[in-house]
Amino acid sequence: MEGMKLVFNLEDKVSILLGEKSVNSNVIKSLEEELEFNEELRNEYFVQKSIKSLLNNRLKISFSSNEKRKELLRRIYLEKISNK
């Protein structure tokens, strides 16, 4: 088993680099080194990282706007109750 080289496809490598798959630190370290000289991996990594970042930001925005909507509905409800 010692010295056996693990082979990952591009998608797996990007998932590992983005922290979506757990592997030992040696694998992560070697992929980070490969990132420096493998243009295809680097491009895919940055594309996926950007997409993930945009999705996270979008989720935060929709969550915050949903919270604002809930707050507005709560105010309207309380106002209606107090007017009765």
N, C-alpha and C positions, 0 to 999 in steps of 0.2 A: 504494500500500500504506500509506503514511503516513496516520495518522488513522483507519485502519480499526478499528472497534470489534469485539472478539471477544465472542461471545455464548455463555455457558455455561448449561446447565440447573442446577437446584438441586443435583442429585446431583454434577455435575462441580465446582461451586463448593465444596461441602463436602469433596470429595476433595482439592481443591487446598489448602484451608485446613488440612486434617489432614496435609498433606505427602505424600499418597499419589500425587499427580500432579505432575510437575515442569513448571513454567512459569517465565517470567522474573519477576524481582522486581517489575516494574511491575504485572503482573497480580495478584500476591499482595497488593501494597499497595492496589490499588483494591478488591479483595475484602474486605480487612480494614476499609477505610473503609465499604464497603457493609454490612458486618456490624453497624455501629453503628446504621443506620437501617432495615434490612430485617429485620423481626421474623420472617418465615417462615424466612429464611436463618439467623438467629441461633438460633432454636429447633431447627432441623434440625442445625445445627452442634453445639450442645451435646448433643443426643440422641446423635448419632453419636460424639462425643468421649467421652461417658460409656460407651457400649457398647464402644468400643475399649479404654478404660481397664479396664473390668470384664473383658473378654476377656484382656487382657494380665495382669491380676492372677490370673485363673483359670489361665492357662497357667503362670505362675510357681509357683502353689500346687501344681498337679498335677505340675510338674517337680520341685519340692522333695520332694513326698511320694514320687514315683517314685525319687528319689535315696535317700531314707530306706529305702524298700523294698529297693532294691539293696544298701544297706549291711547291712540286717538279714539278707538272704539270704546275703551274703558271710560274715557272722559265723557263721551256722548251718552253712554249708559248712565253714568253717575249724574249727569246734568238732567236727564229725563226723569230719573227717580226723584231728584231734589225739586223738580218743577211740579210734581204731583201733589 
